[in-house]
Amino acid sequence: MGLITKLPEGLAEVDVIIVGGGTAGCVVAARLADADRNLEILVVERGPNNQIPIVEHPAAFFANLAPDSKTAHFNVATPSPYVGDRTVVVPSGSVLGGGSSINFMMYSRAQKHDFDAWNTPGWSADDLLPYIRKVETYHSQYIQGSQGPVHISSKTFEDLLDDANTTQSSEQLADKYAVALPKADPDENHGDNGPIQVSRGTYDAPKMQAEYIAAAKKVGWREVPDRSDVNSVNAVWRANRFISPEGKRQDAASCYIHPRLKDGEHPNLQILVETQVTRVLFDQTNDRAVGVEFRRNPRFDPDSSSKSFQSIKARKLVILAGGTCATPTILERSGIGEAQVLNRAGVPVLVDLPGVGNDYEDHHMFLYGYKSAFNADDTGDAFLHGALGSTSDLMKKKHRILGWNLQEVQGKVRPSESEVDSLGPDFREAWDAKFKDHPEKPLAVMALIAGNPKVQSATGEPCIGLATFTVYPFSRGHVHITGSAPDDAIDFDTGFFGGQNGHLDVKKHVYAYKKQREVIRRMASYRGEIPTSHPPFASTSPAACQDITEAFPADIQDIVYSAEDDAILAKWIRENVDTAWHSLGTCKMQPRERKGVVDAKLSVYGVKGLKVADLSIVPGNVAANTNAMALMIGEKAADIFIKELGLDST
């Protein structure tokens, strides 16, 4: 049957229903379909099919964030005094493949400690590494030359650092140090036969990489060949991406679902797109999930709001994979959640489960822009602002820049003891409790961007961007329904900087801002700050934005910030913080008495036949972008479900 927008007449029951065709949902569906070709599987996805150019071509990812986007759902939070009374908007994937189809494709793994700290049987780092490896085909580090990708060794990269101050272009540098490119580099940390290819794509900015890594070393951060060793901190590495060597986005739908829809060997895998599940249906006699209620998504059929809901039964299992914001609201409309929330919304309580929708977490993100002396081909600014031609024209020409996400180097960093002390006694107390005895825990993750991240204010001139997000937030939010109907408003609070300890999250960014700026100032091509993406320090302050004509000398001193500067910085942080798209934790996998929603087998407490498999289950935050973890959760969840359904032939 394949991919459909309407159920065939007479289809009233399948074996397994997966609610949400996002990252984890696609993985689960594919693995179940492989385990038993006779198993009838229905995936219900609220968004459209993902086989469109702005998904396929990595460099077009900004188009998915347009206000009229049909590939993203914009979760609008209530205004909060903790973020300057602003309304923070958190996009989430609303397309087959979910976030993996529209994200920034940064390949980043959690620390080993992150998984071990979950303290959940079967979910330690050692337990999960086989699933992490199962996801990927990991290609070695390489950069792009004029004729395509070229591999570089650690020794040749040191030579690149020596050449960083030359006028040679990125392609000339790559060609100069080209050696043979192997297909993949399997090792104990990485996979060599998984559906998702991890590589550097078809375009690169090695000169910018070299300058940044050289500058990072000046502030004490070493380069490591593989930041996915899951232990290193105060280290930077040339970032890999969820992009194939041919330049195609490696999303869960393209790599797990579409091949199975086309191979003729999975006739019972059905993908129903543009369809919104409103609630789970239960057999009230034994509290067992037996199906779902759904309707056509009004975004694609405006008349659907006035039409009656449909339903379909599940013989064996219902799996919620709607994501951190959607899964808890489906549970609540189904009568599973905190009794007070359900009573207020007019939903009969089936299971009083206070953890549903609570403890929302995200990473707090900032994007900083800097002026530079780089050449045009070293950044993506010319592409972003149309100087290379329209995206459609570039697609016709099969331009290599389309296989690029502009993210060049990533680092995981933590402050020194003196830097911790500078943040005050309350931060020192929190640091000693949460971080001091765990040297493998970073405080922030930073990513070098080859271009101006503030697209709307950029000029098209070659710029430097630096994305910074802090990890392990102290503050929490929530996602709850306000009524029983799917069109009723959602009570969404990001929790950014709120609560008793939210000010500590602000102090994290005070550290991160100062540190990232010192690294950029030590790059040979740095020429000052772009004021629109920096705090408005007084013009007489040493912290004021600069406009310089040549590189600083080697013995440049750190900026000294006054108390007034720190106050301006803290206020600006609250007024400009944004999402990192890393939402998680609203249906945590932990004991019920600790406000858990699912157990280690991903079963929802209090009912039978209902599972959750998405980022909402994560019990503790991680120091990484979350796409790799979502893929891993899909693989781990599929293994659990296959065993429980008796499909495991081993």
Secondary structure, DSSP 8 states (H G I E B T S, - for coil): -EEESS--TT--EEEEEEE--SHHHHHHHHHHHHH-TT--EEEE-SS--S-SHHHHSGGGGGGGGSTT-SSEEEEE---BGGGTTB--EEEEE-STTGGGGTS--B-----HHHHHTT--TT-SHHHHHHHHHHHEEE---EEEETTEEEE--HHHHHHHHHTTTSS--HHHHHHHT-B---S----SSS-BS-SEEEB-TT---HHHHHHHHHHHHHTT-EE-S-GGGS---SEEEE--BSB-TTS-B--HIIIIIHHHHHSSS-TTEEEE-SEEEEEEEEETTTTEEEEEEEEE-TTT-GGGGGS--EEEEEEEEEEE-S-TTHHHHHHHHTTEE-HHHHHHHT---SEE-TTTTEEEB--EEEEEEEEE---GGGSSHHHHTTTT--HHHHHHHT-GGGG--SEEEEEEE---HHHHHHT-HHHHHHHHHHTTT-TT--SEEEEEESS-S-GGG--SS-EEEEEEEE-S-S--EEEEESSSSTTS-EEEE--TT-STTHHHHHHHHHHHHHHHHHHHHTSTTEEEE-GGGS----TTSTTS--B-SS---TT-------HHHHHHHHHHHHHH-EE-S--B-TT-BS-GGGT-SB-TT-BBTT-BSEEE-SGGG-SS--SS-SHHHHHHHHHHHHHHHHHHTT----
